[in-house]
Amino acid sequence: MIEIKRKSIIPVYGLAAVWVFYCLIFPLYRTWHFIALACIAVLTYTVLAKFFPGTVELIEVTEEPARTGDEQIDALLAEGETAVFEMRKLRDNISDDILKANVDDIIDITDKIFNKLLIEPGAYKQVKRFADFFLPTTIKLLNAYDRFGQSGIEGDNITGTMDRIDKALDTTLDSYKKFFDSLFEDQALDIETDITVLEAMLKQDGFLENDF
């Protein structure tokens, strides 16, 4: 949100009115006449500006979502944004603090997964699988929890189902973390290879006796 201050036009009208009336009533042929008019005009403007300061508008600024230019990848990124929006909306209806914190973590990891896709389009297949299987089930569970919670009735079926969903979402959070970690597998292998090559070069040149 940004603030935009819009000044009132009334002080300007008041300033103009002072000039007109002064010119009609008083002479303007000496220097002090103009000085007096200027002082009266400034005073009038200052007083009116104090009583009519204008308005302040709050305008919501929305950033354009980041895109790659690849239609397939951008469609998947948009799908992720929609899923995150839906989860945030359902999260707001949760009263249980622990569950709400878990859902916050799920949302945070989901954001990171799609940011990974934005940076590395090569992760498309993995993220696509995540979007096709993980996200719909998670949102379905959150919707079910919301419906049961909004029923306003306590019973074995309602309470039991909500407890099972709570535990399932806790497990889901662990799965999300493991999935996000898996996106770095190729990078980890590349770094391991680089370390191995570096060790071999240092050993060959006699600069390294033991491994890192």
Secondary structure, 3 states (H helix, E strand, C coil): CEEEEECCCHHHHHHHHHHHHHHHHCCCCCHHHHHHHHHHHHHHHHHHHHHCCCEEEEECCCCCCCCCCCHHHHHHHHHHHHHHHHHHHHHCCCCCHHHHHHHHHHHHHHHHHHHHHHHCHHHHHHHHHHHHHHHHHHHHHHHHHHHHHHCCCCCHHHHHHHHHHHHHHHHHHHHHHHHHHHCCHHHHHHHHHHHHHHHHHHHHCCCCCCCC
